[in-house]
Amino acid sequence: MKKIFDGKKTTKLGTEKKPAVVNVQTEERLKEVSSIFEEKGWKFIIGLEPDKPEDITDLEGLLNLPKPKIVEKKVGRNDPCPCGSGTKYKKCCGK
């Protein structure tokens, strides 16, 4: 049986323990990307590799953090039915 939670906290990306790793192709792009990291105060490691494709997935992940999902309130059994019939949910659509 696989355990779901092992008791260890996950480290946040862009910190001392887990810096963002980015690879760029040009010196100009290196300066541009490093200025973004320094502006936000994130820790990072940048590799200048002209022969490999650019990889900035960690930066994109930090810039576009996932937003929490808002869950709609569930309809109770004795609440009016959301279909607009005027009857209780359990007698109408909640069969």
MIMAR-439413 format. One record per residue (C-alpha): x, y, z. Coordinates in Angstrom, 3 decimals. Example, Ala and Ser with C-alpha at 12.3 -4.5 7.8 and 13.67 -1.06 7.14 Angstrom:
BEGIN
east:12.300; north:-4.500; up:7.800 .
east:13.670; north:-1.060; up:7.140 .
//
This chain:
BEGIN
east:0.000; north:0.000; up:0.000 .
east:1.402; north:3.409; up:-0.978 .
east:1.471; north:6.179; up:1.608 .
east:0.028; north:9.479; up:0.439 .
east:1.632; north:11.766; up:3.034 .
east:5.140; north:11.089; up:4.264 .
east:5.245; north:13.900; up:6.853 .
east:7.795; north:15.994; up:4.966 .
east:6.999; north:19.507; up:3.805 .
east:7.566; north:20.302; up:0.158 .
east:10.024; north:23.112; up:-0.450 .
east:8.782; north:26.194; up:-2.229 .
east:10.343; north:26.943; up:-5.629 .
east:12.606; north:30.009; up:-5.675 .
east:14.006; north:29.597; up:-2.139 .
east:17.477; north:28.739; up:-0.837 .
east:16.643; north:25.037; up:-0.544 .
east:15.034; north:24.810; up:-3.994 .
east:16.243; north:27.530; up:-6.371 .
east:14.679; north:27.899; up:-9.807 .
east:16.852; north:26.407; up:-12.573 .
east:16.817; north:28.172; up:-15.946 .
east:18.836; north:27.702; up:-19.157 .
east:19.170; north:30.492; up:-21.749 .
east:20.997; north:30.835; up:-25.069 .
east:22.349; north:34.417; up:-25.083 .
east:24.080; north:36.785; up:-22.679 .
east:21.360; north:39.390; up:-23.302 .
east:18.614; north:36.933; up:-22.315 .
east:20.636; north:35.950; up:-19.234 .
east:20.611; north:39.556; up:-18.014 .
east:16.895; north:39.893; up:-18.751 .
east:15.911; north:36.721; up:-16.882 .
east:18.225; north:37.380; up:-13.920 .
east:16.760; north:40.887; up:-13.496 .
east:13.266; north:39.356; up:-13.219 .
east:14.451; north:36.934; up:-10.512 .
east:16.279; north:39.667; up:-8.579 .
east:13.291; north:42.018; up:-8.799 .
east:11.031; north:39.392; up:-7.223 .
east:13.643; north:38.248; up:-4.686 .
east:13.690; north:34.619; up:-5.858 .
east:16.769; north:32.400; up:-5.683 .
east:17.894; north:31.002; up:-9.025 .
east:20.549; north:29.182; up:-11.041 .
east:21.027; north:30.271; up:-14.650 .
east:22.943; north:28.281; up:-17.230 .
east:24.213; north:29.897; up:-20.434 .
east:24.067; north:27.185; up:-23.085 .
east:23.959; north:28.529; up:-26.677 .
east:23.717; north:25.074; up:-28.267 .
east:20.646; north:23.918; up:-26.255 .
east:17.063; north:25.225; up:-26.447 .
east:15.948; north:27.775; up:-23.865 .
east:14.265; north:26.313; up:-20.767 .
east:12.488; north:28.812; up:-18.502 .
east:9.707; north:26.580; up:-17.154 .
east:10.611; north:27.307; up:-13.504 .
east:10.368; north:31.061; up:-14.142 .
east:7.013; north:30.676; up:-15.898 .
east:5.761; north:28.573; up:-12.991 .
east:6.734; north:31.243; up:-10.474 .
east:5.211; north:34.062; up:-12.523 .
east:1.930; north:32.200; up:-13.148 .
east:1.115; north:30.594; up:-9.808 .
east:-2.041; north:28.453; up:-9.870 .
east:-5.050; north:30.177; up:-8.347 .
east:-7.115; north:28.352; up:-5.713 .
east:-10.321; north:26.852; up:-7.036 .
east:-13.593; north:28.180; up:-5.672 .
east:-16.021; north:25.364; up:-4.980 .
east:-19.695; north:26.056; up:-5.444 .
east:-21.905; north:25.530; up:-2.440 .
east:-23.679; north:22.169; up:-2.525 .
east:-27.438; north:22.129; up:-2.585 .
east:-28.922; north:20.670; up:0.587 .
east:-31.678; north:18.056; up:0.388 .
east:-34.280; north:20.420; up:1.866 .
east:-33.164; north:23.561; up:-0.007 .
east:-35.219; north:24.866; up:-2.948 .
east:-34.250; north:23.200; up:-6.219 .
east:-31.812; north:25.282; up:-8.334 .
east:-33.811; north:24.444; up:-11.496 .
east:-36.429; north:26.975; up:-10.399 .
east:-39.378; north:24.607; up:-9.932 .
east:-40.045; north:25.850; up:-6.388 .
east:-40.022; north:22.367; up:-4.843 .
east:-37.416; north:20.874; up:-2.546 .
east:-34.271; north:19.526; up:-4.173 .
east:-34.884; north:16.005; up:-2.821 .
east:-38.337; north:15.853; up:-4.495 .
east:-37.227; north:17.379; up:-7.825 .
east:-33.683; north:16.920; up:-9.222 .
east:-32.068; north:15.153; up:-6.261 .
east:-33.687; north:11.764; up:-6.765 .
//
